[in-house]
Amino acid sequence: MKSQFSNTMEIRWISSAALICALVCLALSSTVIWSQNVPQVGQKPAPTVGAAAIDFKLKSLDGKSVDLETFRGKPLVINFFASWCDPCREEMPLLNQLASGSNKDGYTILGIAVEDTRAAVTQYVEEAELVFPVALDLNSTVKRAYRIFGPPATFFIDSRGILRDIVIGPMTPERVREGLKKAGVAR
C-alpha cells in the first residue's frame, strides 16, 4: 500500500507534467499562428487590392512566353483553374462568354492552370473549347506568389497593372460584372 506522501508526490508530478505540456502546446500554437501572418525572408507580400499585381513568367499551352507586361495597357482577368476542379469546370462557360466579349470591351482573359499536368490541361482546353489563352504553372510559383491555396481564384487587374478585385472560389455573373467594373471595363 502506498503512503499518502507518495500519492501526493505522484499527483504533484502529474500536475506539473500536465502544466508543462499545456504551456509548451500554447507556446507552439501561438508561434504557428503568429508566424503565418509574418512574411518569410525573401517572400513577397500577398496580392492586395489597390497594389500592383504580382508579375510572373509562364509558358502558354502553345509555347509562347506570358508575363504581366504582355497584357499591360488593357484590363486583365486572371483565372487560376485546374482540369480536375469541379467548381472550375462549372465556371468555364462564364469565362468563355467573358472572353468572347473581351475584344469588343477592351480586356483580356488569361487562364493559369495550377496543380495539373500539361496533358490533362491540353485535353480539358479542347474538351471545354476554351477561347482564351491558357498558361501552365507547373511548379506552382505563380500560385504561391498569388497565395492561391486551391482553384478557382480570379484576379481583376486594371490597364496600369493595379489589382482591383479578387474572387476566391467560383464566380457568378454578378461578381464578374463587379470585378470588370472595378478594373475599368465599362459594360
N, C-alpha and C positions, 0 to 999 in steps of 0.2 A: 504494500500500500504506500502510495506517495505521500510525502509530507505536504502540509499546507504551504510551506515555504517554496518547495519545488514547483507546486502548481501555480503559485503566484509568479514565480520566475518565468515559467513557460508562457503564461498569459502575457506578461510584460514583453517577453521576447517576440511573441507572435504579433502583439500590438505594434511594437517598434518596427518589425519587418513589414507589416502592412502599411504603416505610416510612411516608411521609406519608399516602398513600392509606389504608393499613391503620389508622393512628391515627385519621384522620377517620371512617372507617367504624365503628370501635369506639366512638368518642365519640358518633356519631349513634345507633347501636343502643342504647347504654346510656341515652341521653336518652329514646329512644322507650319502652324497657322501663320506665324509672323513671316517665315521665310517665303511663303507662297506669294506674299504681296510685295516682296522686295526683288527688283531685277537682279539676276545673277550677273557676275562680272562678264562684260562683253556682250551682254544681251541687250538688244534694242528695246525701247519701250513699246508697250502694246499699242495697236492702232487705236486712234482716238478721233472721234468726230470733231472736225474743225482743224485737225493737224494734217500735214502732208501724208499721203498714202505711202506705204512702205514699198520701196522699189524691189524688183525681182528680176531674175533672168531665167527663162524656161525655154523649152523647145515645144513647138506646136506638133500636132499629130502629123502634119505634112513636112516636118523637119525645119521649119522656119524659127528663127530666134525671136522670142517675145519678151518684152520688158515693159515697164510702166511708161517709159518715154515713147514707145511705139504708138501709144494712144493719146499722148499729150495734145491738147487743142480741142478736144471734144469730150463730153462726159463719157464715163466708162462704168459699166456694171460688171463686176467680177463675181462669178458664182462658183463656189467650191462644191464639187459633187463627186460621187463615186457610182460606178455602174451597178454595184450591188445594193445601193441605198434606196429603199422603197420611197421615203419622202422625196428624195431627189428625182426619182422616176416620175412621181406624181406631179412635180412642179415643172418638168421639162416642156410640156406643151405650152405652158405660160411663158417660159423663156424663149421658146421658138417663136411664139406670137410676138413677143417683145423684139426679138432680133429681126423679124420680118418688117417691122416698122422703124427700125433704127436708122436706116439711111435717110428716110424722109424727115425724121425728127432730130437727126444730127448726133446720135450717140452710138456707142459700140457695146456689144456684149462679149465677154470672154469667159469661157468655162475653164476652170482649172480642176483637173481630175486628181484626186488625192486617194491614198490608201488603195491603189489599184494597179493593174498591170497594163502595159501598152496594148496587149492583145484584147483584153476584156473591154477597155475603153474604146478601141477601134471598132469592135463588134457592136458595142452599145450605141456609138455615134451613128453607125449605119442603120441599126435597128430603129432607133428613135428619130432618124432623119433630121439630126441637128443641123441648123443652118447658120450657126455661129462658130467662130474658131475655138478650138479646144487645145489647151496646153497641158503637159504632163508634169506633175510634181512628184516624180518617182521616189525621191529621197526625203520628201516632206519638209524641205527647207522653207518653202513659202507658207505652207500650212502652219509651221511653228512660228514664223515671223508674224503671221496674222492671228496667232493664238486660236486657231481652229482646233477644237477637240474632236470634232467629227462633222461630217457633212449632213445636211446642206448648210451653207452660210453664204450670204450675199453682201457685197460692199458696193455702195454707190459713191463714185468719185467724180468731182466736177472737172471742167475743162482745164483748170490750172493744177490738177493733181491733188486737190484737197478732198479728204474723206468727208462725205456729207451725211451718210446714213449707213447703218449696219442692221442686217436682219439675220439673226441666228435661228436656224430652223427653217421650215418650209415657208415659202412666200405665198401671199394672197394677192389678187389683183389690186386691192386697196393699198397694200404695203408697197407694191411695185410703183403705183402712181405717186404715192407719197415720197418714196425714195428718188424717183426720177425728178420730181419737182424740186426736192432739196438739192439735187445735183445740177439743177439749172436747165432741165429739159422741160420746155413748155409743151403740154399735151392738151 
